[in-house]
Amino acid sequence: MCGKLSENLEFWMTNLPASLKDIPIINLAIPGTHDSMTYDMRALSPVAPDAEACVHVLHKFIPCVIKRWAVTQKLSLREQLKNGIRYLDFRISFRRPEEKYFFVHGLYCEEIIDPLQEVRDFLDTHPGEVIILDIQHMYQFDEKNHAELMGMLQKILGDKLWPREGNVLSRWTPQLAEESGKQIVIIYRNPLGAKMGEFWTSDDWPTPWPNQTNVSKLQEFLERGLLTRSPHRGYVTQCVLTPNISYTVPRFFSSLQRTCARKVFRKLLTWIASQKPGEWRPGEAARVNVFLADFVEIQDSEFCKIVVDLNLKLATETIITMESSA
């Protein structure tokens, strides 16, 4: 038995025990970030098209407060990947008059080209690692914009893609990814993406949105959601609270990090640690796959460490199975 995978988060997949490298990615426990690209948001950045109407008004007077509730990550993309994150949640908007594509979450963040190249560079220098890139939302897009974005993704990441056409997710394993160089899947959550053989769809990797402000209700939602999981698809467990106006106003001068993220980690990490990844049959309890969270660096990246080390439960199961069959 190897030591904890969390001892080296940057190479945790590379360091998987040999018995686990042939397990499909959809059956491993994967840490992910929610709204991955908000770390460089500026208070005076323009309001983005995904913002609620009240944000447009409030941003004129208290932009710093808007930012505190819009930022979901502190770590840069490179730092996230080095901390073991292998699922990235991208929200993208086309912006005029620049005629360019930017990450968004309430406010505009950075342009997308350099971060996409960072993803590529990470894969090139970490051949034993994989990334799940989830294009969750696209704003101010028409068919031309979709074609342009998909073209960018193909140009930068094309030869690294595990394509949907001719494949099934249950075949994509860490071992196959390393041997073939096909280290990334892109989930494109728009029907136009399904027409492209390279991209996976919302049906292939469901990500139910809890939309809760209470951790107990969040946990109940997550537990119910797992009951619906298919053994043949990926699955995202969203360990995040979603503050609405009635929740935010009494906590106006707090922040998403202090009021929501820390509360989730304080109350939900024990539940996460009790979960199991791995394969299962219909009729058995569904197992976990991707966990998504805000501010994953909290408590020395404890969330990332707990999720990554869940995979060692599979190594223990393998040993028990071998001993029982001996």
N, C-alpha and C positions, 0 to 999 in steps of 0.2 A: 504494500500500500504506500502510495506517495504521500508527501506532506500535504498541507492545505494548498489548494490551488490559489487561494487569496494571498499567499505569500509573494506572488509575482503576478499582479493583476494584468500587467501589460502583455504577458504571454500565457495567460491561463488556458487558452485552448490548445496552444502548442504543447503545454505540459499535462494535458489530459492523459490519464493512464491509457495504455494501448487498448485495453478492453472497452474503452468508451469512445474511441475515435471512429468506430464504425456505427455509432448510434446517430440517427438522423438529427439534424439541427432542431427540428420541431419537437424533439423529445429531450432536449437539453434545457437547463435553466439558464436564461440569458438576461443579464441586466441591461436596461435601456433608460434613456432620458426622454422626458416629456418636454415638447417644444425645445428641442436640443439647441437651437441657434439663438437664444435670447441673451446670451452672456455679454454681448458687446452693445446692447441697447443703450441709447442715449436718451436722457430726459427730454431733450429738445428735438428728438426725431419726430418726423411727421406721423400723424395718426394713420394707422393702416386700415384697409377696408374690412378687416374682420372685427373691428372694434364696435362696441355698442354705441348707440347714439349719444348717450350721456358723456362718453369719453371725449368726444369732440369738443364739448363745452368745457369740461373740467380741465382738459389739457391746456387750454388757453391760460388758466389761472394757477394751476398747481401741477405742472408737468412732472415734478419729482415724485409726487404721490402716485401718479399714474404709472410711472416706471416701476415703483416698488411693488406694485401689484401685477405688472405685466412680465417682469423678469422671472424666469423659472429655473435658470441654471447659472452658476457662477463659473464653472470650469469651462475653458475654451474647448473647441472640438478636439484638438490634439490631446489635451489633458483628460477629456472624457474617455477617449480611446485608450490612453495609457492607464486609466483607472478601471479598465475592464469592460467598459460599455461596448456592447456589440449590436445594439438596436438604436437607430437614430430616427427621430420624429421630426420631419421637415414640413413647415408650412410656408408656402411660397406665393408671392404676388407679383404680377407684372405691373410696372410703375411707369407712368408717363410724367414728365416729358423725357425722362432718361431713356425710355425704351429698353429697360433692363429688368432683370428678375432679382427680387430681394426676399429674404426671409422676413416673416412677420409674426407678431403676436400682440395685437393691440396697437403697437407702434412698429415702424419699420426698423429692421436690423440690417445686417450687411448684405452685399451682393453675393450671389450664390457661387460664382465661378471658382474663387480661391478655395472655399471650403470643399467643394467637390474634388478639387485637385488634392487637397489634404487627405481626403478619404482614399483616393488612388495611391498617394504616396505611402500611406499607412499599410495598405494591402501589399504594395511592392516590397516593403521592408519587413513585413510580418507574414510570411507565406503560410504559417500554420494557423492564422486567425481568419475569421469570417466576419462580415457585417451584413445586417439586415437594414436596408435603407427604405424607410416608409415615407412616401410622399403623401402625407395625410390630407392636406387641403391645398387647393389652388384658387387664387382670387384674381378677378379681373382677367380671366382667360377666355379666349375663343379658340376655335379649332387651330388657327395659325399658331397661337401661343403654346398649345399642347404639343404641336409638331416641333416647335423650336426647343421646348424644354426636353422632350424625349430625345431630340437630336443631340443636345448637350450631354445628356446622361450617357448616350451611346458612344459619343466621341471620347469622353473622358474615361468611362468605366466599361465600355463595350466588351473588351476581351476578357474582363474579369467576371462578367455576369453569368450566373446559373440561370439559363433562360427557361421560361415556362413551356414554350413549344417543345414537345417531345419528351418532357420530363415530368416527374412527380416529386413533391417535396420530401417524401419519405426516402428518396434515394440520395438526397444531399447531406453528406456527412462531413465532419472535419477532415477525415482521411481523403475522401474524394476531392474535397475543395483544395487541399494541399497538393495532391497529385496532378490535378487538372488545371490548377490556377483559377478555377471558377469559384471565387471567394465571396461573392456578394449576390444577394437577391434584391431586386427593387420592386416594392409594392407600389403600384400607381393607382391611387383610389379615385379614378375617373373612368367611366366606360370606354373612353377612347384608348386607354392603356391596354384594354383587353384585346384590341386589334393588333397590337404589337407582340410578336412572339417572345420578346425578351422580358416583358414585365409581368409580374404576378398581380392578382386582383384582390379586392376587399374580401371576396369569398374565400380566397386561399389563406388569408391570415386575419381573422376577425379581431377587432379591438373594441369591445363594448365600452361605451363611455358611462361611468357611474353617475356623474353630475350630482354629487353629494357634497354637503358641508359638514357632515357628522361622520366621525371615523367608524363608529359602530355600524351605521347604516352602509358606509362604504364597504366594510368587511362582509356584511350580509350580501351586498350586491356582487362582490367578487366571488363569494362562495356559490351563489346561485348561477353566476355566469359560467363557472367551470363545469357545472352540470350539463351545459349545452355544448361543450367542446367536442369536436369530431376528432377521432384518432388519426385522421389522415391530413389534418391541416395544422398550421401554426396557430398560436393564440397569444393575445396580449392581455395581461392582467394589469389594469391601470390603477396603481396605488397612489392616486392623487385626489385631493379635494378641489372642488370648483366653486370659488366664492362668487356669489351673486351680489346685487346691489344691497339687499337687506342685510347680508352678512358683512359686507365691506364697510358700510357707513359707520357702524359703532366702533369699528377698528381702523378708522380712516388713516391714522398716523402710524399704523403698524406696517406689515408687509406680508407678502405671500410666504416668504421664507419663515418668518417668526410665527405667524398665525396658523399656517396650514402645513407646510412641509415638516416642521419639527414635531407638530402634533401627530402627523401620520407615522413618522419614524418612532416616536415614543410609544405609540399604541399598537403599531401594526408589524413591527419587525419580528416579534415573537411568532405571529401567525405565519409570516413569510418563511421563517426558519423551520416551521413544522411541515411545510409542503414537500412534495416529491415530484421530480421530473421523471421521465422514462416513458416507455410504451405501455399501453393498456388495451384491453379488449372491451368491446361494447358490453355494458352491464357492470363493468368494474368502475371504481371511482376514477374520474378523469384526473390527469396529472398536469402539472404546470409547464409553461414554456417561457415566454418573455414576461419580465416584470418591468414596469415603467414607473419612474418617480421623478419628482422635482428635487433640485439641490442635492444631487447624489453624493456630494463631498462631505455632507454633514456627518459628524462623529467619525472623522477619519475614514470616510467612504465605507462605513459599516454596511450600508445597503448593498453595495457592490460585492463586498466580501461574503455576506450571507448568501446572496443569490448564487454566486459562482461556486461556493462550497456545497450547495445543495447537490451538485452533480456527483460528489463523492459518495452520496447515498447509493448511486447506481453501481459504483465499484464494489460497495459492500454487498449489494444484492447479487452481483455476479459471483462473488466468492462463496456466498451462502448456497447459490444454485449449483456451483461446481462441487461443493462439499456434499450436498444432498444427493447428487447424481453419481458420486464416486462409489 
